[in-house]
Amino acid sequence: MSTASMAKDQRPSVIFLAVERSVPVSRASKEIPAGTPKLWVEDVESLEETLQHDFPAAVVMDLDHLPANTRGLAKVLASRSSPHRVVAMYSPRRRAHNQKLVKAFGVTELVSKPIDPDALALSVLNSLELVGSSLRLGDMEARLGRASDQIDKLYRIGTALSTESNLQRLLDMILFECRRATSADAGSLYLIEEGEPEENQKNPPLPYRREKEFPKQLRFTCSQNDSLSIPFVSFAMPVSTASISGYVAAKGEILNIADVYSLPEGSPFSFNSGFDKKSGYRSVSMLVVPMRNHRGEITGVIQLINKKKNFATILDKPEDTPRHVTIFDDADSQLLLSLASQAAVSIEKVKLIDDVEKLFEALAQSFAATLEYRDTATGGHSYRLVQYAQTMARIINEQTSGPFAGVKFSDEELRELKYASYLHDVGKIAVREAVLTKAHKLAPEQMEAVRRRFEMLKFQRMEAAYRAGDLRPGDEPAGKVKEDIDRIQSEILLLMDINKRGFVSDEEVAKVQEISKRTMTDTDGTVKPLLGEFEVENLVVRRGNLTGKEREIIESHIAYTWEILRKIPWPKSLKNVPHIAGSHHEKIDGTGYPHGLKSEQLLTQAKILALLDIFEALTARDRPYKPPMPIPKALEIIKAEVDANHLDRDLFELFVNNRVYEQFKGMKPVKQIDWQGTN
């Protein structure tokens, strides 16, 4: 495949540099998924030229066949914006030279010689997956940014409109916000009204039968223009496809016109240039959308004129107008369509809040779904947490005695809790995928490397027995030889079991450390420990599968959640979402994170999430790295946290006494537990 076509293809490509097409390499390359772009280059200069093109890639190189001067390649690799990974093959005998190249090139995968085709293929496939993950993360971050900007605009406008009760001022505000959101210089707003029969237009009007429908008409209700000051005069015109606004009102379609003076041939409508001629204005681009009420009926039309490249530009010279304006894009169309729906609420005002709430909840759910696409291990967690939290809040609202008798969550507070539940883990988007999706203490390829060492150790023990005459070919191991082989086998089985378990005992930790002190001779003759420092560090993790450093990385997600959510200009009714979502790892004694808040500094909703998040994580049935914990055991663990003054006792007792843990269908009830014991 050519470099140009690879640059256009956003699938991660594989580039082989100075790699001999030996049997192991050829076998490994066959494992690369079909359709993955591949390119073989013979020298560093060719690779540098190839990498100048901006495309994601996994680079496979042979460190032993590189020239002395590779500074240019290192510079190119360091300056690339597209994600890439580097797989390097090396000879252990050139350790010092290779270490410099590994650091210079940012090598992420090392494969020692002689080449094991499976190991090389695994390294390349792992690199491709990591590059793909980086691409997906970048896409999610971009979508999150666009969605946040959309939320910003919609909520800013929605908040402003919700405070206005005067219809005419409300319509003026709607039109202004629509223009500002799309950088439109001018605009008009029309409302549909039922026409009057001719006999009723007399003075005085005559009565007529209302069951008969009369032709509808468009009422010109407001107009704005940043470049001209023109007195407003209201008028009505028929809903007819002959005019642009009439066509939209009649057909319910969006019209996005690049230049109203160059309409497509055969258009059923025409542009009335009378206003331009009379005022000296020059209309160019136009975006016209229908307004619909909750029944889907068209109630009006919003017409925007001249999308400006710079919203501050004054279009007072008609001959210069075309170079200062541009066509409205699809994003403008979608945004204006949303705002037009809000405009319809000027007739049925209740629709305003309802539409914005539905939109935001859909976005909140979308964020939660986006996170679960990335972290499939916690799929469904946010959705279940929403259900638990809403149930807890409803139960609290029903209390007539006890500590929650005076607590009543308003509709706005319930929405805050719902959105915070959806978004409480949004900060995980910033956590490294290798840590976020870590299922066991060691990754499969890391555990496989350990297993192979033990297989090598068994082979060497058998070989030594043959040489010593303690074992003849074809005989089964016996005596001391069998004891040694069985011990080695039991040790690797123990390590494989520990790797998948969530708890490690003191005896097992001691056993891992004992094994790590033993050595084996590798195929290249070097003496190596059976377990490296990294492997020991991971295998002796007593609870869970994360090391201390990895746990710190995971815990950082709550700080990111706070940072992401606090930057959104929340309306007053949702101002506490960042606090609620960003405090679900705080403890009421002040020992939690990220801010060390105490009970009096935490909202009740935040305390609810703190309790429910732990319970849901313990009992989740879809975690690949652990089975669901029985509910009684989970409640015991949470009670220990309550007794340690980490979680709110009143909320915990309410949770247990009202059996909130039975919220989901299929969850078996547990026996009532007496929690009135010692603290």
Buried (B, 14 or more C-beta within 10 A) or exposed (E): EEBEEBBEBEBBBBBBBBBEEEEBBEBBBEEBEEEBBBBBBEEBEBBBEBBEBEBBBBBBBBBBEBEEEBEEBBEBBEEBEBBBBBBBBBBEEEEEBBEEBBEBBEBBBBBBBEBBBBBBBBBBBBBBBBBBBBBBBBEBEEEBEEBBEBBBBBBBBBBBBBEBEEEEEBBBBBBBBBBBBBBBBBBBBBBBBEBBEEEEEEEEEEEEEEEEEEEBBBBBBBBBBBBBEEEEEEEBBBBBBEBBBBBBBBBBEBBBBBBBEEBEEEEEBEBBEEBBEEBEBBBBBBBBBBBBBEEEBBBBBBBBBBBBEEEEBEBEEBEEBBEBBBBBEEEBBEBBBBBBBBBBBBBBBEBBBEBBBEBBBEBBBBBBEBBBEBBEBBBBBBBBBBBBBBBBBEBBBEBEEEBBEEBEBEEBBBBBBBBBBBBBBBBBBBBEBEBBBBBBBBBEBBBBBBBEBBEBBBEEBBEEBEEEEBBEEEEEBEEEBEEBBEEBEEBBEBBBEBBBBBEBEEEBBEBBEEBBEEEBEEEEEEEEBBBBEEBBBBBBBEEBBBBEEBBEBBBBBBBBBBBBBEEBEBBEBBEBBBBBBBBBBBBBEBEBBBBEBEEEBBBBBBBBBBBBBBBBBBBBEEBEBBEEBEBEEBBEEBBEBBBEBBBBBBBBBBBBEBEBBBBEEEEEEBEEBEBEEEE
